[in-house]
Each structure stands twice: as C-alpha cells, then as structure tokens.
Amino acid sequence: MAVFLNNKVGLKINNVDLSDHVTSITLNQAFDELEVTAMGDTSHKFVKGLESATLTVSFLNDQSTGEVLATLNAAYGTTVAWKAVNNSATAVGAENLLYSGDLLVNNLTPINGAVGDMSTMDITFTVNSAVTAASTGTF
C-alpha cells in the first residue's frame, strides 16, 4: 500500500540542510508550448520548448548561524544549488527521487509576524535551470 504522509521532505539550499525549518514545499514544473502547426494540418500541433519551474517553500525563520535567514541572506540576489527529496529518511532510489537544480534567491521575508506568532516566510523561488530527477545520488 502506498504511503501518502509527506512529513520527511528534505531540502538543501546552497548545500545547507534546512529540512527541519520547512513546513511546506511545492515544486512546480512546466514548459513552453511551441506551435508547429503546418499547412494541411487539421489541428494545432505543439512541441516542448524551454522549461520553467518554481520552488515554493514555507520556512520557520531562524536567525542562527547556518540556518534559514543566514543561508538565504548570504545567497540573496544570486543563483545557488538546491536539492529536495520526498523522504530524507530513505535512500534515494526509483521510489524516492532526488530533485535538484539551481534557483535564484530573488525575494526574502526576513521580518514577519505579530505578537505571539511564529516568524515564518513563504517564498517562491525561480528555478534557474532544468530540474533533474535522479534515482541515484546523495541528499
């Protein structure tokens, strides 16, 4: 039986494991559709164009050295490597793919919250490369 509980997703940004500060993560992949309809065709035809992806992450802010804010502040305005795996407690394999690529750290929310609230930030990063899904490698 398949297991759908998804509470062990692992995330590394710029080789820093931020998994224990992530409350939600979504990878969206898409590609441009280029029309190649020619004379005589009876319907539109399309081929795959360039890939476009985003990585949306909800973080618990942590100002400690080597944690969320320090890692993202150091990378702000640059492109850095990222890796994500569905189950960080299980070896990478055909049923636990390792996703990776480069992302542009193009926005931050370093101050967020109200009295009694947790400081969090929800960020959508632009993926600056093709996304790789591999059944081998290390998280």
C-alpha positions in Angstrom: 0.0 0.0 0.0 1.2 3.5 -0.9 2.1 5.8 1.9 0.9 9.4 1.4 2.1 11.0 4.7 4.6 13.6 3.5 6.4 14.9 6.6 10.0 13.9 5.8 10.7 16.0 2.8 14.3 17.1 2.7 15.6 20.4 1.3 19.1 21.7 0.9 19.8 25.2 -0.4 23.4 26.0 -1.2 24.4 22.7 0.4 22.8 23.7 3.8 20.2 21.3 5.1 17.1 23.4 6.0 14.7 20.5 6.2 14.0 21.0 9.9 12.7 24.5 9.2 10.5 23.7 6.3 6.7 23.4 6.9 5.7 23.1 3.3 7.3 22.7 -0.1 6.0 22.6 -3.7 7.9 22.1 -6.9 6.0 23.2 -10.0 7.4 22.3 -13.4 6.2 23.5 -16.8 7.5 24.1 -20.3 6.7 26.5 -23.1 4.4 25.0 -25.8 5.7 26.0 -29.2 3.2 25.7 -32.0 4.4 23.8 -35.1 1.1 23.6 -37.0 1.8 23.4 -40.7 -0.3 23.9 -43.8 -2.6 20.9 -44.3 -2.8 20.1 -40.6 -6.3 19.6 -39.2 -5.5 20.6 -35.7 -2.9 22.6 -33.8 0.3 20.8 -33.0 2.8 21.7 -30.3 6.3 20.7 -29.2 8.1 21.2 -25.9 10.0 24.4 -25.5 12.0 25.8 -22.6 11.4 24.5 -19.1 10.1 26.8 -16.4 9.9 25.8 -12.7 9.4 27.3 -9.3 10.1 26.0 -5.8 7.7 27.4 -3.2 8.8 26.9 0.4 7.3 27.8 3.8 10.1 28.3 6.3 10.2 28.8 10.0 12.6 31.8 10.3 15.7 31.1 12.3 18.4 33.8 12.7 21.1 31.4 14.0 24.3 31.0 12.0 24.0 28.4 9.3 20.2 28.4 9.5 17.4 29.8 7.3 18.0 33.6 7.4 21.8 33.4 7.4 21.7 31.0 4.4 19.2 33.0 2.4 20.6 36.4 3.2 24.0 35.2 2.0 22.5 33.9 -1.2 20.2 36.9 -1.8 20.4 38.1 -5.4 22.4 35.1 -6.6 21.8 31.7 -8.1 22.6 28.7 -5.8 22.1 24.9 -6.0 19.2 23.2 -4.4 18.2 19.6 -3.7 15.0 18.1 -2.5 13.9 14.6 -1.8 10.4 13.3 -0.8 11.7 11.2 2.1 15.0 12.3 3.7 14.9 9.2 5.9 15.0 6.8 2.9 17.8 6.2 0.4 17.5 7.9 -3.0 16.0 5.4 -5.5 13.3 4.8 -8.0 10.6 5.4 -5.4 12.4 8.3 -3.7 13.8 10.6 -6.4 16.3 13.3 -5.8 15.3 16.6 -7.4 17.9 19.2 -8.0 18.9 22.3 -10.0 19.8 25.9 -9.4 17.5 28.6 -8.1 17.5 32.4 -8.0 17.1 33.7 -4.4 15.1 36.7 -5.6 13.0 37.5 -2.6 13.0 37.2 1.2 10.7 38.0 4.1 13.2 38.3 7.0 10.8 40.0 9.3 7.3 38.6 9.6 4.9 38.0 12.5 2.9 39.5 15.2 2.8 39.2 19.0 2.6 35.6 19.9 3.2 34.4 16.3 5.9 32.3 14.8 8.2 34.1 12.4 7.8 32.5 9.1 8.3 33.2 5.4 6.7 31.8 2.3 9.0 32.2 -0.7 8.6 31.2 -4.3 12.0 30.8 -5.9 12.5 30.9 -9.6 14.4 27.8 -10.7 17.2 28.9 -13.0 18.0 25.6 -14.7 16.3 22.5 -15.8 15.1 20.3 -12.9 16.9 17.0 -12.6 15.1 14.0 -11.1 17.5 11.2 -10.3 17.2 7.8 -8.8 20.8 7.8 -7.7 22.9 10.3 -5.7 23.0 11.6 -2.2 20.8 14.1 -0.5 
